Amino acid sequence: MKHIGRTASDRLPVLLLLLLWLGVAGVASAHGPTIEVSHSELKPKLLNLFVGTTVHFSNTVEMPGGHVIVDASGTIKSPPLIKPGDGWHYTFEKEGAFEIYIEQHPEAKTRIVVVPKR
């Protein structure tokens, strides 16, 4: 009797696509909250986080020379985010309040409050 159905080799492309999708989904969700970066603002204006949380900064507009994300104390500084879609991650390892702004647009600010994990 002839077996009708799919063989393991027939299923391989489907399995590879599934693994690829799971891998991409895992990378996309590897960080915590996202802050949107534009010329005139950072969104959201306030974030409350636990120590160890990684924040993704996502540039939404073209900026010749790039947007550079900094904090008021001078300890945080991103590389230039030039094109829409350019991003940068920062992990907050210490508790405290951080005043974050765009170096080229100092009026564009957000406040990040980091508290210890319970």
PDB file as gemmi writes it, atoms N, CA and C in Angstrom:
CRYST1    1.000    1.000    1.000  90.00  90.00  90.00 P 1                      
ATOM      1  N   MET A   1       0.837  -1.173   0.000  1.00  0.00           N  
ATOM      2  CA  MET A   1       0.000   0.000   0.000  1.00  0.00           C  
ATOM      3  C   MET A   1       0.887   1.243   0.000  1.00  0.00           C  
ATOM      4  N   LYS A   2       0.535   2.197  -0.819  1.00  0.00           N  
ATOM      5  CA  LYS A   2       1.305   3.417  -0.953  1.00  0.00           C  
ATOM      6  C   LYS A   2       0.874   4.417   0.117  1.00  0.00           C  
ATOM      7  N   HIS A   3       1.882   5.029   0.784  1.00  0.00           N  
ATOM      8  CA  HIS A   3       1.598   6.019   1.825  1.00  0.00           C  
ATOM      9  C   HIS A   3       1.365   7.372   1.171  1.00  0.00           C  
ATOM     10  N   ILE A   4       0.226   7.944   1.466  1.00  0.00           N  
ATOM     11  CA  ILE A   4      -0.097   9.260   0.919  1.00  0.00           C  
ATOM     12  C   ILE A   4       0.045  10.270   2.052  1.00  0.00           C  
ATOM     13  N   GLY A   5       0.723  11.322   1.788  1.00  0.00           N  
ATOM     14  CA  GLY A   5       0.920  12.358   2.805  1.00  0.00           C  
ATOM     15  C   GLY A   5       2.277  13.001   2.624  1.00  0.00           C  
ATOM     16  N   ARG A   6       2.610  13.795   3.561  1.00  0.00           N  
ATOM     17  CA  ARG A   6       3.872  14.533   3.484  1.00  0.00           C  
ATOM     18  C   ARG A   6       4.975  13.754   4.161  1.00  0.00           C  
ATOM     19  N   THR A   7       6.132  13.844   3.599  1.00  0.00           N  
ATOM     20  CA  THR A   7       7.308  13.232   4.209  1.00  0.00           C  
ATOM     21  C   THR A   7       8.026  14.301   5.030  1.00  0.00           C  
ATOM     22  N   ALA A   8       9.016  13.881   5.803  1.00  0.00           N  
ATOM     23  CA  ALA A   8       9.778  14.826   6.620  1.00  0.00           C  
ATOM     24  C   ALA A   8      10.448  15.876   5.737  1.00  0.00           C  
ATOM     25  N   SER A   9      10.955  15.469   4.571  1.00  0.00           N  
ATOM     26  CA  SER A   9      11.617  16.436   3.686  1.00  0.00           C  
ATOM     27  C   SER A   9      10.613  17.432   3.095  1.00  0.00           C  
ATOM     28  N   ASP A  10       9.349  17.017   2.949  1.00  0.00           N  
ATOM     29  CA  ASP A  10       8.318  17.943   2.471  1.00  0.00           C  
ATOM     30  C   ASP A  10       8.015  19.003   3.529  1.00  0.00           C  
ATOM     31  N   ARG A  11       8.161  18.640   4.787  1.00  0.00           N  
ATOM     32  CA  ARG A  11       7.837  19.558   5.884  1.00  0.00           C  
ATOM     33  C   ARG A  11       8.996  20.487   6.235  1.00  0.00           C  
ATOM     34  N   LEU A  12      10.180  20.196   5.757  1.00  0.00           N  
ATOM     35  CA  LEU A  12      11.358  20.977   6.109  1.00  0.00           C  
ATOM     36  C   LEU A  12      11.199  22.475   5.804  1.00  0.00           C  
ATOM     37  N   PRO A  13      10.743  22.878   4.623  1.00  0.00           N  
ATOM     38  CA  PRO A  13      10.590  24.320   4.372  1.00  0.00           C  
ATOM     39  C   PRO A  13       9.620  24.979   5.353  1.00  0.00           C  
ATOM     40  N   VAL A  14       8.557  24.302   5.694  1.00  0.00           N  
ATOM     41  CA  VAL A  14       7.586  24.852   6.644  1.00  0.00           C  
ATOM     42  C   VAL A  14       8.229  24.998   8.021  1.00  0.00           C  
ATOM     43  N   LEU A  15       8.986  23.996   8.442  1.00  0.00           N  
ATOM     44  CA  LEU A  15       9.654  24.055   9.739  1.00  0.00           C  
ATOM     45  C   LEU A  15      10.700  25.171   9.772  1.00  0.00           C  
ATOM     46  N   LEU A  16      11.436  25.329   8.681  1.00  0.00           N  
ATOM     47  CA  LEU A  16      12.435  26.397   8.622  1.00  0.00           C  
ATOM     48  C   LEU A  16      11.785  27.774   8.693  1.00  0.00           C  
ATOM     49  N   LEU A  17      10.679  27.942   7.990  1.00  0.00           N  
ATOM     50  CA  LEU A  17       9.962  29.218   8.048  1.00  0.00           C  
ATOM     51  C   LEU A  17       9.452  29.494   9.462  1.00  0.00           C  
ATOM     52  N   LEU A  18       8.941  28.472  10.118  1.00  0.00           N  
ATOM     53  CA  LEU A  18       8.451  28.625  11.493  1.00  0.00           C  
ATOM     54  C   LEU A  18       9.591  29.014  12.432  1.00  0.00           C  
ATOM     55  N   LEU A  19      10.733  28.345  12.314  1.00  0.00           N  
ATOM     56  CA  LEU A  19      11.878  28.667  13.157  1.00  0.00           C  
ATOM     57  C   LEU A  19      12.391  30.078  12.884  1.00  0.00           C  
ATOM     58  N   LEU A  20      12.419  30.475  11.616  1.00  0.00           N  
ATOM     59  CA  LEU A  20      12.841  31.823  11.266  1.00  0.00           C  
ATOM     60  C   LEU A  20      11.892  32.846  11.870  1.00  0.00           C  
ATOM     61  N   TRP A  21      10.598  32.616  11.762  1.00  0.00           N  
ATOM     62  CA  TRP A  21       9.618  33.541  12.324  1.00  0.00           C  
ATOM     63  C   TRP A  21       9.778  33.637  13.834  1.00  0.00           C  
ATOM     64  N   LEU A  22       9.963  32.513  14.506  1.00  0.00           N  
ATOM     65  CA  LEU A  22      10.155  32.530  15.955  1.00  0.00           C  
ATOM     66  C   LEU A  22      11.426  33.276  16.322  1.00  0.00           C  
ATOM     67  N   GLY A  23      12.472  33.107  15.549  1.00  0.00           N  
ATOM     68  CA  GLY A  23      13.725  33.809  15.815  1.00  0.00           C  
ATOM     69  C   GLY A  23      13.583  35.304  15.645  1.00  0.00           C  
ATOM     70  N   VAL A  24      12.911  35.743  14.587  1.00  0.00           N  
ATOM     71  CA  VAL A  24      12.700  37.168  14.352  1.00  0.00           C  
ATOM     72  C   VAL A  24      11.795  37.745  15.429  1.00  0.00           C  
ATOM     73  N   ALA A  25      10.755  37.028  15.800  1.00  0.00           N  
ATOM     74  CA  ALA A  25       9.856  37.510  16.844  1.00  0.00           C  
ATOM     75  C   ALA A  25      10.600  37.642  18.162  1.00  0.00           C  
ATOM     76  N   GLY A  26      11.502  36.720  18.439  1.00  0.00           N  
ATOM     77  CA  GLY A  26      12.281  36.778  19.673  1.00  0.00           C  
ATOM     78  C   GLY A  26      13.200  37.984  19.696  1.00  0.00           C  
ATOM     79  N   VAL A  27      13.818  38.299  18.572  1.00  0.00           N  
ATOM     80  CA  VAL A  27      14.698  39.465  18.505  1.00  0.00           C  
ATOM     81  C   VAL A  27      13.892  40.743  18.644  1.00  0.00           C  
ATOM     82  N   ALA A  28      12.748  40.791  17.997  1.00  0.00           N  
ATOM     83  CA  ALA A  28      11.939  42.004  18.033  1.00  0.00           C  
ATOM     84  C   ALA A  28      11.443  42.317  19.433  1.00  0.00           C  
ATOM     85  N   SER A  29      11.242  41.319  20.266  1.00  0.00           N  
ATOM     86  CA  SER A  29      10.713  41.566  21.591  1.00  0.00           C  
ATOM     87  C   SER A  29      11.784  41.452  22.669  1.00  0.00           C  
ATOM     88  N   ALA A  30      13.067  41.516  22.279  1.00  0.00           N  
ATOM     89  CA  ALA A  30      14.154  41.338  23.231  1.00  0.00           C  
ATOM     90  C   ALA A  30      14.331  42.543  24.147  1.00  0.00           C  
ATOM     91  N   HIS A  31      13.806  43.686  23.777  1.00  0.00           N  
ATOM     92  CA  HIS A  31      13.944  44.870  24.609  1.00  0.00           C  
ATOM     93  C   HIS A  31      12.623  45.182  25.292  1.00  0.00           C  
ATOM     94  N   GLY A  32      12.673  46.123  26.212  1.00  0.00           N  
ATOM     95  CA  GLY A  32      11.478  46.569  26.913  1.00  0.00           C  
ATOM     96  C   GLY A  32      10.776  47.654  26.119  1.00  0.00           C  
ATOM     97  N   PRO A  33      10.428  48.739  26.783  1.00  0.00           N  
ATOM     98  CA  PRO A  33       9.678  49.805  26.110  1.00  0.00           C  
ATOM     99  C   PRO A  33      10.489  50.517  25.035  1.00  0.00           C  
ATOM    100  N   THR A  34       9.772  51.171  24.131  1.00  0.00           N  
ATOM    101  CA  THR A  34      10.388  51.941  23.058  1.00  0.00           C  
ATOM    102  C   THR A  34      10.079  53.420  23.244  1.00  0.00           C  
ATOM    103  N   ILE A  35      11.097  54.241  23.072  1.00  0.00           N  
ATOM    104  CA  ILE A  35      10.918  55.697  23.056  1.00  0.00           C  
ATOM    105  C   ILE A  35      11.080  56.152  21.622  1.00  0.00           C  
ATOM    106  N   GLU A  36      10.065  56.845  21.101  1.00  0.00           N  
ATOM    107  CA  GLU A  36      10.118  57.371  19.744  1.00  0.00           C  
ATOM    108  C   GLU A  36      10.861  58.697  19.743  1.00  0.00           C  
ATOM    109  N   VAL A  37      11.789  58.834  18.793  1.00  0.00           N  
ATOM    110  CA  VAL A  37      12.639  60.019  18.689  1.00  0.00           C  
ATOM    111  C   VAL A  37      12.238  60.801  17.440  1.00  0.00           C  
ATOM    112  N   SER A  38      11.862  62.075  17.616  1.00  0.00           N  
ATOM    113  CA  SER A  38      11.600  62.955  16.475  1.00  0.00           C  
ATOM    114  C   SER A  38      12.332  64.274  16.721  1.00  0.00           C  
ATOM    115  N   HIS A  39      12.145  65.270  15.852  1.00  0.00           N  
ATOM    116  CA  HIS A  39      12.859  66.539  16.021  1.00  0.00           C  
ATOM    117  C   HIS A  39      12.431  67.273  17.286  1.00  0.00           C  
ATOM    118  N   SER A  40      11.175  67.238  17.574  1.00  0.00           N  
ATOM    119  CA  SER A  40      10.672  68.104  18.640  1.00  0.00           C  
ATOM    120  C   SER A  40      10.273  67.381  19.919  1.00  0.00           C  
ATOM    121  N   GLU A  41      10.333  66.034  19.932  1.00  0.00           N  
ATOM    122  CA  GLU A  41       9.926  65.351  21.154  1.00  0.00           C  
ATOM    123  C   GLU A  41      10.411  63.912  21.247  1.00  0.00           C  
ATOM    124  N   LEU A  42      10.409  63.443  22.471  1.00  0.00           N  
ATOM    125  CA  LEU A  42      10.613  62.034  22.789  1.00  0.00           C  
ATOM    126  C   LEU A  42       9.289  61.544  23.365  1.00  0.00           C  
ATOM    127  N   LYS A  43       8.822  60.397  22.897  1.00  0.00           N  
ATOM    128  CA  LYS A  43       7.551  59.845  23.393  1.00  0.00           C  
ATOM    129  C   LYS A  43       7.795  58.449  23.914  1.00  0.00           C  
ATOM    130  N   PRO A  44       7.286  58.102  25.071  1.00  0.00           N  
ATOM    131  CA  PRO A  44       6.480  58.916  25.982  1.00  0.00           C  
ATOM    132  C   PRO A  44       7.340  59.890  26.775  1.00  0.00           C  
ATOM    133  N   LYS A  45       6.679  60.796  27.480  1.00  0.00           N  
ATOM    134  CA  LYS A  45       7.356  61.823  28.283  1.00  0.00           C  
ATOM    135  C   LYS A  45       7.851  61.281  29.614  1.00  0.00           C  
ATOM    136  N   LEU A  46       7.290  60.151  30.047  1.00  0.00           N  
ATOM    137  CA  LEU A  46       7.661  59.556  31.334  1.00  0.00           C  
ATOM    138  C   LEU A  46       7.626  58.042  31.224  1.00  0.00           C  
ATOM    139  N   LEU A  47       8.665  57.399  31.754  1.00  0.00           N  
ATOM    140  CA  LEU A  47       8.705  55.938  31.842  1.00  0.00           C  
ATOM    141  C   LEU A  47       9.114  55.561  33.257  1.00  0.00           C  
ATOM    142  N   ASN A  48       8.422  54.588  33.826  1.00  0.00           N  
ATOM    143  CA  ASN A  48       8.801  54.004  35.108  1.00  0.00           C  
ATOM    144  C   ASN A  48       9.272  52.591  34.828  1.00  0.00           C  
ATOM    145  N   LEU A  49      10.506  52.272  35.254  1.00  0.00           N  
ATOM    146  CA  LEU A  49      11.123  50.994  34.919  1.00  0.00           C  
ATOM    147  C   LEU A  49      11.722  50.337  36.150  1.00  0.00           C  
ATOM    148  N   PHE A  50      11.982  49.034  36.021  1.00  0.00           N  
ATOM    149  CA  PHE A  50      12.761  48.318  37.019  1.00  0.00           C  
ATOM    150  C   PHE A  50      14.223  48.301  36.589  1.00  0.00           C  
ATOM    151  N   VAL A  51      15.121  48.250  37.550  1.00  0.00           N  
ATOM    152  CA  VAL A  51      16.541  48.097  37.259  1.00  0.00           C  
ATOM    153  C   VAL A  51      16.719  46.887  36.341  1.00  0.00           C  
ATOM    154  N   GLY A  52      17.567  47.047  35.338  1.00  0.00           N  
ATOM    155  CA  GLY A  52      17.832  45.961  34.396  1.00  0.00           C  
ATOM    156  C   GLY A  52      16.976  46.010  33.146  1.00  0.00           C  
ATOM    157  N   THR A  53      16.056  46.963  33.050  1.00  0.00           N  
ATOM    158  CA  THR A  53      15.199  47.079  31.871  1.00  0.00           C  
ATOM    159  C   THR A  53      15.966  47.743  30.733  1.00  0.00           C  
ATOM    160  N   THR A  54      15.837  47.185  29.548  1.00  0.00           N  
ATOM    161  CA  THR A  54      16.446  47.759  28.352  1.00  0.00           C  
ATOM    162  C   THR A  54      15.399  48.556  27.594  1.00  0.00           C  
ATOM    163  N   VAL A  55      15.734  49.790  27.276  1.00  0.00           N  
ATOM    164  CA  VAL A  55      14.847  50.677  26.529  1.00  0.00           C  
ATOM    165  C   VAL A  55      15.397  50.818  25.117  1.00  0.00           C  
ATOM    166  N   HIS A  56      14.494  50.784  24.154  1.00  0.00           N  
ATOM    167  CA  HIS A  56      14.864  50.965  22.750  1.00  0.00           C  
ATOM    168  C   HIS A  56      14.480  52.382  22.334  1.00  0.00           C  
ATOM    169  N   PHE A  57      15.423  53.116  21.760  1.00  0.00           N  
ATOM    170  CA  PHE A  57      15.167  54.439  21.213  1.00  0.00           C  
ATOM    171  C   PHE A  57      15.071  54.292  19.705  1.00  0.00           C  
ATOM    172  N   SER A  58      13.934  54.679  19.133  1.00  0.00           N  
ATOM    173  CA  SER A  58      13.678  54.480  17.706  1.00  0.00           C  
ATOM    174  C   SER A  58      13.501  55.823  17.009  1.00  0.00           C  
ATOM    175  N   ASN A  59      14.400  56.127  16.077  1.00  0.00           N  
ATOM    176  CA  ASN A  59      14.336  57.381  15.338  1.00  0.00           C  
ATOM    177  C   ASN A  59      13.192  57.316  14.328  1.00  0.00           C  
ATOM    178  N   THR A  60      12.389  58.396  14.249  1.00  0.00           N  
ATOM    179  CA  THR A  60      11.228  58.390  13.358  1.00  0.00           C  
ATOM    180  C   THR A  60      11.356  59.364  12.189  1.00  0.00           C  
ATOM    181  N   VAL A  61      12.412  60.204  12.199  1.00  0.00           N  
ATOM    182  CA  VAL A  61      12.565  61.211  11.132  1.00  0.00           C  
ATOM    183  C   VAL A  61      14.014  61.279  10.673  1.00  0.00           C  
ATOM    184  N   GLU A  62      14.211  61.743   9.447  1.00  0.00           N  
ATOM    185  CA  GLU A  62      15.549  61.953   8.901  1.00  0.00           C  
ATOM    186  C   GLU A  62      16.205  63.134   9.611  1.00  0.00           C  
ATOM    187  N   MET A  63      17.478  62.965   9.997  1.00  0.00           N  
ATOM    188  CA  MET A  63      18.207  64.045  10.667  1.00  0.00           C  
ATOM    189  C   MET A  63      19.647  64.039  10.168  1.00  0.00           C  
ATOM    190  N   PRO A  64      20.025  65.015   9.304  1.00  0.00           N  
ATOM    191  CA  PRO A  64      21.418  65.084   8.870  1.00  0.00           C  
ATOM    192  C   PRO A  64      22.335  65.200  10.096  1.00  0.00           C  
ATOM    193  N   GLY A  65      23.313  64.347  10.183  1.00  0.00           N  
ATOM    194  CA  GLY A  65      24.190  64.333  11.348  1.00  0.00           C  
ATOM    195  C   GLY A  65      23.665  63.476  12.478  1.00  0.00           C  
ATOM    196  N   GLY A  66      22.369  63.228  12.483  1.00  0.00           N  
ATOM    197  CA  GLY A  66      21.762  62.317  13.446  1.00  0.00           C  
ATOM    198  C   GLY A  66      21.301  62.956  14.734  1.00  0.00           C  
ATOM    199  N   HIS A  67      20.326  62.303  15.366  1.00  0.00           N  
ATOM    200  CA  HIS A  67      19.893  62.644  16.722  1.00  0.00           C  
ATOM    201  C   HIS A  67      20.782  61.873  17.687  1.00  0.00           C  
ATOM    202  N   VAL A  68      21.300  62.549  18.693  1.00  0.00           N  
ATOM    203  CA  VAL A  68      22.100  61.893  19.720  1.00  0.00           C  
ATOM    204  C   VAL A  68      21.336  61.988  21.038  1.00  0.00           C  
ATOM    205  N   ILE A  69      21.078  60.839  21.646  1.00  0.00           N  
ATOM    206  CA  ILE A  69      20.339  60.773  22.902  1.00  0.00           C  
ATOM    207  C   ILE A  69      21.334  60.877  24.053  1.00  0.00           C  
ATOM    208  N   VAL A  70      21.080  61.807  24.982  1.00  0.00           N  
ATOM    209  CA  VAL A  70      21.967  62.019  26.122  1.00  0.00           C  
ATOM    210  C   VAL A  70      21.127  62.179  27.387  1.00  0.00           C  
ATOM    211  N   ASP A  71      21.810  62.118  28.531  1.00  0.00           N  
ATOM    212  CA  ASP A  71      21.131  62.425  29.795  1.00  0.00           C  
ATOM    213  C   ASP A  71      21.803  63.647  30.412  1.00  0.00           C  
ATOM    214  N   ALA A  72      21.110  64.264  31.360  1.00  0.00           N  
ATOM    215  CA  ALA A  72      21.584  65.508  31.960  1.00  0.00           C  
ATOM    216  C   ALA A  72      22.909  65.332  32.691  1.00  0.00           C  
ATOM    217  N   SER A  73      23.196  64.141  33.212  1.00  0.00           N  
ATOM    218  CA  SER A  73      24.436  63.926  33.970  1.00  0.00           C  
ATOM    219  C   SER A  73      25.639  63.661  33.067  1.00  0.00           C  
ATOM    220  N   GLY A  74      25.403  63.392  31.787  1.00  0.00           N  
ATOM    221  CA  GLY A  74      26.491  63.128  30.860  1.00  0.00           C  
ATOM    222  C   GLY A  74      26.967  61.684  30.829  1.00  0.00           C  
ATOM    223  N   THR A  75      26.240  60.778  31.477  1.00  0.00           N  
ATOM    224  CA  THR A  75      26.667  59.369  31.487  1.00  0.00           C  
ATOM    225  C   THR A  75      26.083  58.548  30.343  1.00  0.00           C  
ATOM    226  N   ILE A  76      25.014  59.032  29.740  1.00  0.00           N  
ATOM    227  CA  ILE A  76      24.360  58.306  28.650  1.00  0.00           C  
ATOM    228  C   ILE A  76      24.562  59.091  27.362  1.00  0.00           C  
ATOM    229  N   LYS A  77      25.027  58.389  26.312  1.00  0.00           N  
ATOM    230  CA  LYS A  77      25.180  59.042  25.008  1.00  0.00           C  
ATOM    231  C   LYS A  77      25.081  57.990  23.910  1.00  0.00           C  
ATOM    232  N   SER A  78      24.137  58.208  23.005  1.00  0.00           N  
ATOM    233  CA  SER A  78      23.933  57.270  21.901  1.00  0.00           C  
ATOM    234  C   SER A  78      24.796  57.657  20.713  1.00  0.00           C  
ATOM    235  N   PRO A  79      24.962  56.735  19.778  1.00  0.00           N  
ATOM    236  CA  PRO A  79      25.527  57.129  18.478  1.00  0.00           C  
ATOM    237  C   PRO A  79      24.465  57.939  17.730  1.00  0.00           C  
ATOM    238  N   PRO A  80      24.846  58.657  16.678  1.00  0.00           N  
ATOM    239  CA  PRO A  80      23.853  59.419  15.908  1.00  0.00           C  
ATOM    240  C   PRO A  80      22.806  58.503  15.271  1.00  0.00           C  
ATOM    241  N   LEU A  81      21.537  58.865  15.439  1.00  0.00           N  
ATOM    242  CA  LEU A  81      20.416  58.161  14.807  1.00  0.00           C  
ATOM    243  C   LEU A  81      19.990  59.033  13.628  1.00  0.00           C  
ATOM    244  N   ILE A  82      20.320  58.603  12.427  1.00  0.00           N  
ATOM    245  CA  ILE A  82      20.194  59.467  11.246  1.00  0.00           C  
ATOM    246  C   ILE A  82      18.886  59.252  10.492  1.00  0.00           C  
ATOM    247  N   LYS A  83      18.597  57.994  10.151  1.00  0.00           N  
ATOM    248  CA  LYS A  83      17.451  57.687   9.294  1.00  0.00           C  
ATOM    249  C   LYS A  83      16.267  57.192  10.119  1.00  0.00           C  
ATOM    250  N   PRO A  84      15.049  57.340   9.597  1.00  0.00           N  
ATOM    251  CA  PRO A  84      13.907  56.703  10.253  1.00  0.00           C  
ATOM    252  C   PRO A  84      14.164  55.199  10.364  1.00  0.00           C  
ATOM    253  N   GLY A  85      13.900  54.658  11.523  1.00  0.00           N  
ATOM    254  CA  GLY A  85      14.144  53.238  11.755  1.00  0.00           C  
ATOM    255  C   GLY A  85      15.458  52.959  12.452  1.00  0.00           C  
ATOM    256  N   ASP A  86      16.388  53.931  12.447  1.00  0.00           N  
ATOM    257  CA  ASP A  86      17.629  53.746  13.202  1.00  0.00           C  
ATOM    258  C   ASP A  86      17.275  53.634  14.679  1.00  0.00           C  
ATOM    259  N   GLY A  87      17.946  52.748  15.368  1.00  0.00           N  
ATOM    260  CA  GLY A  87      17.628  52.546  16.772  1.00  0.00           C  
ATOM    261  C   GLY A  87      18.856  52.335  17.627  1.00  0.00           C  
ATOM    262  N   TRP A  88      18.639  52.433  18.931  1.00  0.00           N  
ATOM    263  CA  TRP A  88      19.698  52.264  19.916  1.00  0.00           C  
ATOM    264  C   TRP A  88      19.063  51.746  21.194  1.00  0.00           C  
ATOM    265  N   HIS A  89      19.762  50.851  21.877  1.00  0.00           N  
ATOM    266  CA  HIS A  89      19.271  50.272  23.130  1.00  0.00           C  
ATOM    267  C   HIS A  89      20.136  50.734  24.297  1.00  0.00           C  
ATOM    268  N   TYR A  90      19.491  50.949  25.427  1.00  0.00           N  
ATOM    269  CA  TYR A  90      20.232  51.268  26.645  1.00  0.00           C  
ATOM    270  C   TYR A  90      19.586  50.517  27.802  1.00  0.00           C  
ATOM    271  N   THR A  91      20.411  49.837  28.589  1.00  0.00           N  
ATOM    272  CA  THR A  91      19.919  49.101  29.756  1.00  0.00           C  
ATOM    273  C   THR A  91      20.209  49.920  31.005  1.00  0.00           C  
ATOM    274  N   PHE A  92      19.167  50.195  31.774  1.00  0.00           N  
ATOM    275  CA  PHE A  92      19.281  50.976  32.997  1.00  0.00           C  
ATOM    276  C   PHE A  92      19.637  50.035  34.143  1.00  0.00           C  
ATOM    277  N   GLU A  93      20.902  50.098  34.570  1.00  0.00           N  
ATOM    278  CA  GLU A  93      21.432  49.190  35.589  1.00  0.00           C  
ATOM    279  C   GLU A  93      21.381  49.764  36.999  1.00  0.00           C  
ATOM    280  N   LYS A  94      21.101  51.057  37.119  1.00  0.00           N  
ATOM    281  CA  LYS A  94      21.065  51.706  38.430  1.00  0.00           C  
ATOM    282  C   LYS A  94      19.726  52.377  38.635  1.00  0.00           C  
ATOM    283  N   GLU A  95      19.274  52.404  39.898  1.00  0.00           N  
ATOM    284  CA  GLU A  95      18.029  53.102  40.176  1.00  0.00           C  
ATOM    285  C   GLU A  95      18.272  54.605  40.195  1.00  0.00           C  
ATOM    286  N   GLY A  96      17.208  55.344  39.974  1.00  0.00           N  
ATOM    287  CA  GLY A  96      17.299  56.798  39.988  1.00  0.00           C  
ATOM    288  C   GLY A  96      16.384  57.405  38.951  1.00  0.00           C  
ATOM    289  N   ALA A  97      16.415  58.732  38.880  1.00  0.00           N  
ATOM    290  CA  ALA A  97      15.640  59.474  37.889  1.00  0.00           C  
ATOM    291  C   ALA A  97      16.605  59.993  36.836  1.00  0.00           C  
ATOM    292  N   PHE A  98      16.283  59.763  35.586  1.00  0.00           N  
ATOM    293  CA  PHE A  98      17.142  60.145  34.471  1.00  0.00           C  
ATOM    294  C   PHE A  98      16.393  61.119  33.565  1.00  0.00           C  
ATOM    295  N   GLU A  99      16.999  62.279  33.350  1.00  0.00           N  
ATOM    296  CA  GLU A  99      16.450  63.275  32.431  1.00  0.00           C  
ATOM    297  C   GLU A  99      17.137  63.053  31.087  1.00  0.00           C  
ATOM    298  N   ILE A 100      16.406  62.519  30.135  1.00  0.00           N  
ATOM    299  CA  ILE A 100      16.937  62.157  28.824  1.00  0.00           C  
ATOM    300  C   ILE A 100      16.462  63.201  27.811  1.00  0.00           C  
ATOM    301  N   TYR A 101      17.353  63.603  26.908  1.00  0.00           N  
ATOM    302  CA  TYR A 101      16.941  64.543  25.874  1.00  0.00           C  
ATOM    303  C   TYR A 101      17.764  64.311  24.605  1.00  0.00           C  
ATOM    304  N   ILE A 102      17.343  64.974  23.536  1.00  0.00           N  
ATOM    305  CA  ILE A 102      18.062  64.908  22.269  1.00  0.00           C  
ATOM    306  C   ILE A 102      19.069  66.053  22.272  1.00  0.00           C  
ATOM    307  N   GLU A 103      20.334  65.724  22.084  1.00  0.00           N  
ATOM    308  CA  GLU A 103      21.399  66.726  22.138  1.00  0.00           C  
ATOM    309  C   GLU A 103      21.141  67.887  21.171  1.00  0.00           C  
ATOM    310  N   GLN A 104      20.633  67.604  19.967  1.00  0.00           N  
ATOM    311  CA  GLN A 104      20.386  68.635  18.962  1.00  0.00           C  
ATOM    312  C   GLN A 104      19.081  69.391  19.207  1.00  0.00           C  
ATOM    313  N   HIS A 105      18.212  68.853  20.038  1.00  0.00           N  
ATOM    314  CA  HIS A 105      16.907  69.465  20.340  1.00  0.00           C  
ATOM    315  C   HIS A 105      16.677  69.358  21.848  1.00  0.00           C  
ATOM    316  N   PRO A 106      17.366  70.152  22.672  1.00  0.00           N  
ATOM    317  CA  PRO A 106      17.312  69.968  24.125  1.00  0.00           C  
ATOM    318  C   PRO A 106      15.917  70.117  24.738  1.00  0.00           C  
ATOM    319  N   GLU A 107      15.002  70.713  23.994  1.00  0.00           N  
ATOM    320  CA  GLU A 107      13.622  70.827  24.502  1.00  0.00           C  
ATOM    321  C   GLU A 107      12.873  69.495  24.387  1.00  0.00           C  
ATOM    322  N   ALA A 108      13.391  68.568  23.606  1.00  0.00           N  
ATOM    323  CA  ALA A 108      12.773  67.244  23.437  1.00  0.00           C  
ATOM    324  C   ALA A 108      13.277  66.333  24.547  1.00  0.00           C  
ATOM    325  N   LYS A 109      12.438  66.153  25.593  1.00  0.00           N  
ATOM    326  CA  LYS A 109      12.871  65.462  26.805  1.00  0.00           C  
ATOM    327  C   LYS A 109      11.925  64.337  27.185  1.00  0.00           C  
ATOM    328  N   THR A 110      12.480  63.412  27.951  1.00  0.00           N  
ATOM    329  CA  THR A 110      11.679  62.407  28.632  1.00  0.00           C  
ATOM    330  C   THR A 110      12.322  62.159  29.987  1.00  0.00           C  
ATOM    331  N   ARG A 111      11.531  61.709  30.927  1.00  0.00           N  
ATOM    332  CA  ARG A 111      12.036  61.381  32.267  1.00  0.00           C  
ATOM    333  C   ARG A 111      11.852  59.886  32.466  1.00  0.00           C  
ATOM    334  N   ILE A 112      12.931  59.238  32.893  1.00  0.00           N  
ATOM    335  CA  ILE A 112      12.887  57.802  33.156  1.00  0.00           C  
ATOM    336  C   ILE A 112      13.207  57.587  34.626  1.00  0.00           C  
ATOM    337  N   VAL A 113      12.278  56.939  35.325  1.00  0.00           N  
ATOM    338  CA  VAL A 113      12.446  56.652  36.746  1.00  0.00           C  
ATOM    339  C   VAL A 113      12.683  55.157  36.888  1.00  0.00           C  
ATOM    340  N   VAL A 114      13.821  54.791  37.473  1.00  0.00           N  
ATOM    341  CA  VAL A 114      14.202  53.384  37.597  1.00  0.00           C  
ATOM    342  C   VAL A 114      14.196  53.009  39.077  1.00  0.00           C  
ATOM    343  N   VAL A 115      13.443  51.948  39.392  1.00  0.00           N  
ATOM    344  CA  VAL A 115      13.324  51.480  40.775  1.00  0.00           C  
ATOM    345  C   VAL A 115      13.846  50.050  40.879  1.00  0.00           C  
ATOM    346  N   PRO A 116      14.247  49.640  42.083  1.00  0.00           N  
ATOM    347  CA  PRO A 116      14.756  48.269  42.245  1.00  0.00           C  
ATOM    348  C   PRO A 116      13.666  47.222  42.007  1.00  0.00           C  
ATOM    349  N   LYS A 117      14.093  46.057  41.568  1.00  0.00           N  
ATOM    350  CA  LYS A 117      13.152  44.928  41.432  1.00  0.00           C  
ATOM    351  C   LYS A 117      12.777  44.455  42.832  1.00  0.00           C  
ATOM    352  N   ARG A 118      11.574  43.986  42.974  1.00  0.00           N  
ATOM    353  CA  ARG A 118      11.135  43.495  44.291  1.00  0.00           C  
ATOM    354  C   ARG A 118      11.385  42.045  44.436  1.00  0.00           C  
TER     355      ARG A 118                                                      
END                                                                             
